[in-house]
Amino acid sequence: MVNVAIMGAGSWGTTLAKVFADAGNTVTLWARRDSLAREIQATRVNPDYLPDVELPEAVSATSDATAALEGATIVVFAVPSQTMRENLTVWSPLLPHDATLVSISKGIESGTYKRMTEVIAEITGADQSRIAVLTGPNLAREIAEEQPAATVIACIDENRAKLVQAACATGYLRPYTNTDVIGCEISGACKNVIALACGMASGRGLGENTLATVITRGLAEITRLGMALGADQRTFAGLAGIGDLVATCSSPLSRNRTFGYQLGQGGTLEEAKEATHGQVAEGVISSESIFDLAGTVGVEMPITQAVYAVCHRDMTVADMVVALMGRSKKSE
């Protein structure tokens, strides 16, 4: 049993609080709003994200970051990628010495093009061997309902990965370890962009052939980018790669797919935001940083480029489809 701090009380952070508690650990869930922390503490339920899921008694909630982090063996950062740097700047002095730091945020930082583990290392000064990634086909709602699923814990220090693996293994969640942090993070960030494209296609009324094509060619461009950055090609054929990609591109529980669907139906970015409970999908923001990152390493990512054009350059979804289908013919 270890002490776990979950820094962020969104749907995935709250779900992981349940997972770590069900695995036998003591968990503190940090919420930005004191009112939410108090309600979770009093009712054992997060009314904003998982209103029908009861949290175990081993989970306590607080809005006090100092209290949340005190004595933590594992610290899970469950905030959006574009606010990671800002939050870490506040939390860094409070982090316990030698705690294992775990990112569950899937994105590439705007402007710097850094992966989340790189941001964590830069702000906290922690060695990369202390920083892990939790990723995979992990739709929060299904895991909160204890539907069988698997996840990946990636860390360059395999012993750290095994520590987190042991701490989150339950009868419904099976964690695997991996040492390819780059591949796991690139997969996690890029799949959100491909899911937007799949949502747009579905919103246009396009069928399974189209979706299969987008997923498959999306995996190809994710793999190209990952390998250019030093990832292991095998990662993209596993849970963190194709597994996460298929789940996010196929499920109506996926915020990115739902956001893309609204755009495909002819909605504006603001209308799509309203359809996803007032939140902009991670892939909308990351599409720009991933497109720019691909340009810096000379990797062609046509689907990512098309999604970026729809989200940031006023291209219509209809024109996006025409542009993708009109690309020059080539060998697969």
Salt bridges, closest charged atoms under 4 A:
ASP22 OD2 - LYS18 NZ 2.68
ASP34 OD2 - ARG38 NE 2.56
ASP48 OD2 - ARG33 NH2 2.34
ASP52 OD1 - ARG141 NH1 2.85
GLU57 OE2 - ARG44 NE 3.87
ASP98 OD1 - ARG160 NH2 2.57
GLU109 OE2 - ARG85 NE 2.79
GLU118 OE2 - ARG115 NH2 3.36
GLU122 OE2 - ARG85 NH1 2.97
GLU122 OE1 - LYS114 NZ 3.76
GLU145 OE2 - ARG141 NH1 3.62
GLU146 OE2 - LYS18 NZ 2.56
GLU185 OE1 - ARG115 NH1 2.66
ASP232 OD2 - ARG234 NH2 2.64
ASP244 OD2 - LYS106 NZ 2.79
ASP244 OD1 - LYS191 NZ 3.64
GLU288 OE1 - HIS312 ND1 3.87
GLU300 OE2 - ARG327 NH2 2.89
GLU300 OE1 - LYS330 NZ 3.86
